[in-house]
């Protein structure tokens, strides 16, 4: 046993009455004293997954000793603009407090009630003092306590920050106990007591179901959740940690301009997931909309812009949005100017664009903060924006031109979530013919059979699962007339049909483009086929450009933003409001939510906002986010976010107990599905072991009040517009919970990685994936001059259809930073969470999970080397690596982070 080492005069016992320590955002104390229903009812109940014979870290001494010395080591991370670097009067006062050894006030909390009185035991109190300066990126503070021998197990530490500035606590380690140290993982901002007198509570790393909570921690557990829920009143302050729901009513900016007014997303008219409430005032010109601000509130621990080593992603995104893009608009004066030649597009990678310096910034500013995008010009010191050549372009300069690559990317490209099996023929629209015209498709049996002649008939192709489709007809057609009213853009409803060839690759058969009745004209539609005459070939290329613009918009707005970023935010809010940090499911989910709310707030600020990057550069224009609401209404179901269910719903797989993963794929060489199912299975097995460890029977699921409140709130608050849908999974058994958690984890990790980190590779050379089409097809009621110009120079018609110079370069810069892995990226299965290490079984399960992910890396390499798998290998083909779990920093086209962190 450790003998007493240190004695501090300021180490005292204080009654654990906690006068006003836990206070809501409006500073009203709320301290229920009674025991709570989720606490264990008697002292004989054994915690699930816990061996009562294990020795706890508690104060133990010989019969002659009355106390032992315990040392607390607090690790603090220095911040950018935070307490260790701030200058001024407050900084001086804080330095004095450091010298006096009164930086942090710590209180040790006993896990159990006093068995003699049934009340909470006195806490042990002491100040922590700074031991030395910054070392290895952290600063250490120490405190020592005299702990009575009968104090028992430490369950939590209360912290009060005596500084005038917030501090970022990494962890607290308590040394001096007879058997082992007590670890308290913090990774949290602790506000100054001068901002808020509320003390922070940090529980030890042991996980407890609500009914198994040690009696001395029950009140703290519930009170902490009350704090995180807040009271729904007032505007949120930056230091607060309150999680609450609101609709998307901050996309528009009607007070700035009537043109920037946007509908509220969330509610009966425009169903949508909920976002985090900020409480900002309403707009003067539109009381339904919330005023915009220079920064958007997110709960303090969701922020990522201030801790050293955690700034890479934030800095690059902010720099591009707030510095690079305005500078680009200065350099490219004509917003409508297209590229005159394809060589002009190539020059973006070879020669670059000379950007004028920003006001109040030194020359070479951009090349310093964004070295990948910018090169300093030696002679002048100015910044040269020169894009890195994407790997697709490096391997095959003409990759974007080829039909086989166009088809292959539906299975192994940036948006593998749209391709569907054709199960009904003829193709028909479900829209109202009185508004949108005849429902029958112009793609007829005769047209298709002339393309697949010698293989089979259309009926045989459908029966044998050989016909596949990209179908954006009914989703886009209602927006065609609206979008065409916007200067410099156009839109169609589209269908693209593919045939599965005997060698397992897809071959494009036909593209149908449709315009609804508008401006007194009837419905117009036309079908384009791969042909062998010059005019037909160029019309086919133009039709592909339109389809790719539709697919790019759907990918960004639905497959990416809606289904990952937007749908996940309610899970994060509910988890923090309803699951204690001690809850094992909270600790399982927490790494999968890192930085997501911050990046979503940034998106609302500058990406999906009215007049922002998405609206100005993608096909639906100012209707972009409204369009994602339509997709949410018509297509989004929680149960279909699971990868196997998604594949089955699109006809890309059927259940087959004899097949790998229990699924038989409609296209055997479907790289996204093949790699994704391996990753899905690994995640599900890990989640299964974790859940079954804490919930060995169904009664523990149904009786877990926190868990049931969490799942209920996700459905009824977070996705309130879908709350009455019959497809929501019930939560009654461990199997139910495993499926729910696996789905959430998959969306945050595998799904997001598959649609995000290949953006630069496939979208940087924008002719491969134009984000917008600016001109109508030459065959749609052309003037004689337009048609003649098309015949004289079809290349010019294609370049004119592509995005303008400013649209293209803006998107290229954004895709570069969005495809980038930060140096501090946390990859799935790479490092174990501290709380998982506390339990030997969970630690072993994680190590097994991590090992399977390393095996997956090798499996993917083997698949990419297999010449028979033509959808992921071949001459000039970029190997499919988007679901390889690990990656070095940078734009790599691989790596699956735990969370939606960019």
Helices and strands as residue ranges (DSSP letters): E 12-14, E 67-77, H 89-100, E 104-110, E 123-130, E 138-148, E 154-161, E 167-175, E 182-190, E 200-203, G 210-212, G 215-217, H 218-229, E 245-246, G 258-260, E 275-276, G 300-302, H 312-319, I 320-324, H 325-331, H 342-350, E 353-355, H 365-369, E 374-376, E 383-385, H 391-395, G 399-401, H 403-412, E 420-421, H 433-436, H 445-451, H 458-463, E 467-471, H 473-477, H 480-484, E 493-500, E 506-515, E 524-528, H 534-554, I 555-566, H 567-578, H 584-589, G 590-593, H 596-606, H 613-617, G 621-623, H 624-635, G 638-641, H 643-649, E 653-655, G 660-662, E 663-665, H 671-694, H 698-702, H 705-713, I 714-718, G 720-722, H 734-746, I 747-751, H 752-756, H 759-763, G 766-768, H 784-792, H 794-801, H 805-818, E 820-821, H 834-837, H 840-864, E 890-891
